Amino acid sequence: MSANGSTVAQLLWHRPVCSSWRQDVEGAVYHLANCFLLMGFMAGSGVYGCFYLFGILGPGFLCCVLWGWFDACGLDVVLWNALLSVACLLQLAQLVYQVRVNTLPQEFTLLYRTLCLPLQVPMQVYKEIVHCCHEQVLTLATEQTYAVEGETAINRLSLLLSGRVRVSQDGQFLHYIFPYQFMDSPEWESLHPSEEGTFQVTLTAETECSYISWPRKNLHLLLNRERYISRLFSALLGYDISEKLYTLNDKLFAKFGLRFDIRLPSLYHVLSPSASDGEPESEKDDEEALEAAVSPAQARPVCIGPTPPCSPPPATTNFPVPLPRARMPRSDSGPLGEDSTSLALEDFEEVSGSESFMDYRSDGEYMR
């Protein structure tokens, strides 16, 4: 131990081993090699940083090989630097191969930047999703149908990449599907994995469209295997369905001047195929929609005051039933955010008349 300590002390504190320094300097190849090495070790991180690092270190080690061959005349210098140069070239080849294998088509790259990158979806997860659809981009010609009402089976889930698709039911236009929206999200959510069904709407391409499609069985297997992907699709499909529902709500507002609540039970009657977009609203449809909206209120009589339960009116008392007044067109539709249920009740009062809303008290007298 003491001998080793004395040797280190001699190397540190005594004069250098070199008895005399060379007066001439190395050639330009040696200095060029060191410049390459300096620039190479200033590389950053990531794939492009690795490209820069090994792309600069390779020529630097190659210059060291030339310096060892022509100036230093040392075999060890030549061999070591040649080995390092080959290692840099092999590393560059591996990086090029990885980048080429991981490169996606332009459509899928744009889809990732638009739909998945804002949600911070990892690229590896996105590649699994793309691999499930076999990385195929399908097309639709103008006026070509993607699904026919009551005929096409629900066996896939598709996402529109470009173009515009028209959705209709019984010949009545419902809404459009725009790029980066699912084409059959309601049908996908309406069935369990073991169930089968057909489309209830017709989807027709208004322009030349391109889309990707996941087979139903393959996608269900992927969602069952990957919990993160299952949650991602659940969020995307839920948002897509809500957008379609609010699109139908806006269509009603543009048609009738009233913004209906999408939770209103009478919405189906308003959307029934019996009334086309170009014809005015019929009185029969109005009455059916209003009856469905206020039916819970009509089923229970209203009592005033803390009295016992209401009893039916005497059989001898007969009041004349007033004729319903004709419905007058509404001059203004009110604020956009007004509750649809209150609007339906106001319309019911206009149709039935204020005399029909009469309450019966326990003393046998009707109260308005």
C-alpha positions in Angstrom: 0.0 0.0 0.0 2.8 2.4 0.9 4.6 1.5 -2.4 1.6 2.4 -4.4 1.2 5.6 -2.5 4.7 6.6 -3.1 4.3 5.9 -6.9 1.3 8.1 -7.1 3.0 10.9 -5.2 6.0 10.7 -7.6 3.7 11.0 -10.6 1.8 14.0 -9.1 4.6 16.0 -7.4 7.7 15.2 -9.4 8.5 16.6 -12.8 6.7 15.1 -15.9 7.9 11.9 -17.4 8.5 13.7 -20.7 12.1 14.9 -20.5 11.6 17.4 -23.3 8.6 18.7 -25.3 8.4 18.6 -29.0 8.9 21.9 -30.7 6.7 21.2 -33.8 2.9 20.7 -33.5 0.7 18.0 -35.0 -0.7 18.3 -38.5 -4.0 19.7 -39.6 -5.7 16.2 -39.6 -5.2 15.9 -35.9 -6.7 19.3 -35.1 -9.6 18.6 -37.5 -10.3 15.3 -35.7 -10.5 17.1 -32.3 -12.8 19.7 -33.8 -15.2 17.0 -34.9 -15.1 15.3 -31.5 -15.8 18.6 -29.8 -18.9 19.4 -32.0 -20.1 15.8 -31.7 -20.2 15.8 -27.9 -22.4 19.0 -28.0 -25.4 17.0 -29.4 -28.8 17.1 -27.8 -31.2 14.4 -26.9 -33.8 12.5 -28.8 -33.6 10.8 -32.2 -32.3 13.8 -34.1 -29.8 14.4 -31.3 -28.5 10.8 -31.8 -28.3 11.4 -35.5 -26.1 14.5 -34.9 -24.0 12.8 -32.3 -23.0 9.7 -34.3 -22.9 11.6 -37.6 -20.2 14.0 -36.2 -18.2 11.5 -34.1 -17.8 9.1 -37.1 -15.8 11.6 -39.2 -13.9 12.7 -36.1 -12.7 9.1 -35.4 -11.9 8.7 -39.1 -9.6 11.7 -39.0 -7.9 10.2 -36.0 -7.3 7.1 -38.1 -5.6 9.2 -40.8 -3.5 11.0 -38.2 -2.4 7.7 -36.6 -1.5 6.3 -40.0 0.4 9.2 -41.5 1.7 11.3 -38.5 1.8 9.3 -35.3 2.7 6.0 -37.1 1.1 4.0 -34.3 -0.8 0.8 -35.0 -2.8 1.0 -31.8 -4.0 4.5 -32.6 -5.2 3.4 -36.0 -7.0 0.3 -34.7 -8.8 2.0 -31.8 -10.1 4.9 -33.9 -11.1 2.6 -36.7 -13.1 0.5 -34.3 -14.8 3.6 -32.9 -15.6 4.8 -36.5 -17.3 1.5 -37.3 -19.3 1.6 -34.1 -20.7 5.1 -35.1 -21.6 3.9 -38.6 -23.5 0.9 -37.2 -25.3 3.1 -34.7 -26.4 5.4 -37.6 -27.7 2.4 -39.6 -29.8 1.2 -36.6 -31.3 4.7 -36.2 -32.2 4.9 -39.9 -33.9 1.5 -39.7 -35.9 2.4 -36.6 -37.1 5.7 -38.1 -38.1 4.0 -41.3 -40.0 1.2 -39.5 -41.8 3.6 -37.2 -42.9 6.0 -39.9 -46.7 6.1 -40.5 -48.5 7.2 -43.6 -49.3 10.8 -43.9 -53.0 10.3 -43.1 -52.3 8.5 -39.9 -49.6 11.1 -38.9 -52.1 13.9 -39.4 -54.8 12.0 -37.5 -52.4 11.6 -34.5 -51.6 15.3 -34.5 -55.3 16.3 -34.7 -57.0 13.7 -32.4 -54.5 12.0 -30.2 -51.7 14.5 -29.6 -53.9 17.0 -27.7 -54.9 14.1 -25.4 -51.1 13.3 -24.9 -51.6 9.8 -26.2 -48.2 8.0 -26.4 -47.0 7.1 -29.9 -46.6 3.5 -29.0 -50.3 3.2 -27.9 -51.4 5.0 -31.1 -49.4 2.5 -33.2 -51.3 -0.3 -31.5 -54.6 1.4 -32.5 -53.4 1.9 -36.1 -52.2 -1.7 -36.3 -55.7 -2.9 -35.3 -57.1 -1.3 -38.5 -54.3 -2.8 -40.6 -53.1 0.7 -41.6 -55.5 0.8 -44.5 -57.3 4.0 -45.7 -60.6 3.3 -47.4 -62.4 5.6 -49.8 -66.0 6.4 -50.7 -67.0 8.0 -54.1 -69.6 10.8 -54.3 -73.1 9.5 -53.5 -71.8 6.1 -52.5 -73.5 4.7 -49.5 -71.5 3.5 -46.5 -74.5 2.0 -44.7 -78.1 1.4 -45.7 -80.9 1.6 -43.2 -82.1 -1.8 -42.0 -79.7 -3.7 -44.3 -76.1 -3.1 -43.4 -74.8 -5.0 -40.4 -73.0 -3.3 -37.6 -69.7 -5.1 -37.8 -67.1 -2.3 -37.7 -66.3 1.2 -36.3 -65.1 3.9 -38.8 -63.6 7.3 -38.5 -63.9 9.9 -41.3 -60.6 11.4 -42.4 -61.7 13.7 -45.2 -64.9 14.6 -47.0 -68.5 14.9 -45.8 -71.1 12.2 -45.1 -74.9 12.8 -45.0 -77.0 10.9 -42.4 -80.7 10.4 -43.2 -83.6 8.3 -41.9 -86.6 7.3 -44.1 -85.4 9.9 -46.6 -85.3 12.7 -44.0 -82.0 14.5 -43.5 -80.6 14.3 -39.9 -77.1 15.8 -39.8 -73.7 15.7 -41.4 -70.5 13.9 -40.4 -67.3 15.9 -40.8 -63.6 14.9 -40.8 -62.2 13.3 -37.6 -65.7 12.2 -36.5 -66.9 8.6 -36.0 -69.3 7.5 -38.7 -71.2 4.9 -36.6 -70.5 5.7 -33.0 -74.2 5.5 -31.9 -74.5 2.0 -33.5 -71.3 0.9 -31.8 -72.5 2.0 -28.4 -76.0 0.5 -28.9 -74.8 -3.1 -29.1 -72.9 -5.4 -26.7 -69.9 -7.3 -28.0 -72.0 -10.5 -28.3 -75.0 -8.8 -30.0 -75.7 -8.2 -33.7 -77.8 -5.5 -35.4 -78.3 -3.4 -38.4 -78.0 0.4 -39.1 -81.1 2.5 -38.4 -79.9 5.3 -40.6 -78.5 5.7 -44.1 -75.0 7.2 -44.5 -74.2 8.6 -48.0 -71.0 10.4 -49.1 -71.7 13.9 -50.4 -68.1 14.3 -51.6 -65.2 12.0 -52.1 -64.4 10.6 -48.7 -61.6 8.7 -47.0 -61.9 6.8 -43.7 -60.3 4.1 -41.6 -62.3 1.2 -40.2 -61.7 -1.2 -37.3 -63.3 -4.6 -37.4 -65.7 -5.1 -34.5 -64.2 -8.3 -33.1 -60.6 -7.1 -33.4 -61.3 -3.8 -31.7 -63.2 -5.5 -28.9 -60.2 -7.7 -28.3 -57.9 -4.7 -28.2 -60.2 -2.8 -25.8 -60.4 -5.8 -23.5 -56.7 -6.3 -23.4 -55.6 -2.6 -23.1 -57.4 -0.7 -20.4 -55.9 2.7 -21.4 -57.1 2.3 -25.0 -60.6 1.3 -23.7 -60.8 4.5 -21.7 -59.5 6.5 -24.6 -62.2 5.1 -27.0 -64.9 5.6 -24.4 -64.1 9.3 -24.1 -63.8 9.8 -27.9 -67.1 8.0 -28.6 -68.9 9.8 -25.8 -67.8 13.1 -27.1 -68.7 12.2 -30.7 -72.3 11.0 -29.7 -72.9 14.2 -27.7 -71.8 16.3 -30.7 -74.3 14.5 -32.9 -77.1 15.0 -30.4 -76.5 18.7 -30.1 -76.3 18.9 -33.9 -79.9 17.5 -34.0 -80.8 20.1 -31.4 -79.5 22.9 -33.5 -81.4 21.6 -36.5 -84.6 21.8 -34.5 -83.8 25.4 -33.5 -83.2 26.4 -37.1 -86.4 24.7 -38.2 -88.9 25.8 -35.6 -87.3 28.8 -33.9 -87.4 27.0 -30.5 -84.4 25.3 -28.9 -85.6 22.0 -27.5 -83.9 20.1 -24.8 -82.3 16.9 -26.1 -83.6 15.1 -23.0 -87.2 16.1 -23.8 -89.4 12.9 -24.3 -91.3 14.5 -27.1 -88.2 15.0 -29.2 -88.9 11.9 -31.2 -92.3 13.2 -32.3 -90.8 16.4 -33.6 -88.1 14.4 -35.5 -90.6 11.9 -36.9 -90.3 11.3 -40.6 -94.0 12.4 -41.2 -92.9 16.1 -41.3 -90.3 17.0 -43.9 -87.9 19.9 -43.6 -89.6 22.0 -46.3 -93.2 21.7 -44.9 -94.6 23.6 -41.9 -95.2 21.9 -38.6 -98.6 20.2 -38.5 -101.1 20.7 -35.7 -101.2 17.0 -35.0 -97.5 16.7 -34.3 -97.7 19.8 -32.0 -100.4 18.2 -30.0 -98.6 14.9 -29.7 -95.4 16.6 -28.6 -97.2 18.8 -26.1 -99.1 15.8 -24.6 -95.9 13.9 -24.2 -94.3 16.9 -22.5 -97.0 17.7 -19.9 -98.6 14.2 -19.4 -97.1 13.9 -15.9 -98.6 17.2 -14.9 -102.1 16.2 -16.2 -102.1 12.9 -14.4 -102.3 14.5 -10.9 -104.9 17.1 -9.8 -103.5 20.0 -7.9 -105.0 20.8 -4.5 -104.7 24.3 -2.8 -104.4 24.5 1.0 -103.7 21.9 3.6 -106.9 19.9 3.0 -107.6 16.2 2.8 -107.1 14.4 -0.5 -109.2 15.7 -3.4 -112.5 14.0 -4.1 -114.1 13.9 -7.5 -116.6 16.7 -8.3 -120.3 16.1 -7.7 -122.1 14.3 -10.5 -124.8 17.0 -10.7 -122.4 19.8 -11.4 -121.7 20.1 -15.1 -119.6 23.0 -16.4 -119.5 23.7 -20.1 -116.3 22.8 -21.7 -114.8 25.8 -23.6 -113.7 25.2 -27.1 -109.9 25.3 -27.6 -108.6 28.4 -29.1 -106.6 28.3 -32.3 -102.9 28.4 -31.8 -101.3 31.7 -32.8 -97.8 31.8 -34.2 -95.2 32.9 -31.7 -93.6 36.3 -32.5 -90.4 35.6 -30.7 -88.7 32.4 -29.6 -87.3 33.7 -26.4 -83.7 33.3 -25.2 -81.7 30.4 -26.6 -81.0 28.9 -23.2 -84.7 28.7 -22.1 -85.9 25.5 -20.6 -87.8 23.4 -23.1 -90.2 22.0 -20.6 -91.4 25.4 -19.7 -91.8 26.3 -23.4 -93.9 23.1 -23.9 -96.2 24.1 -20.9 -96.7 27.6 -22.4 -97.7 26.1 -25.7 -100.1 23.8 -23.9 -101.8 26.7 -22.2 -102.2 28.4 -25.6 -103.9 25.3 -27.1 -106.1 24.3 -24.2 -107.1 27.7 -22.9 -106.7 29.1 -19.4 -110.2 27.8 -18.4 -109.1 24.1 -18.7 -106.5 24.6 -15.8 -109.0 24.4 -12.9 -108.4 22.9 -9.5 -111.0 21.4 -7.2 -111.0 22.2 -3.6 -112.6 20.2 -0.8 -115.5 22.6 -0.3 -116.8 21.7 -3.9 -115.6 24.9 -5.6 -113.3 25.0 -8.6 -110.3 27.3 -8.5 -108.4 28.5 -11.5 
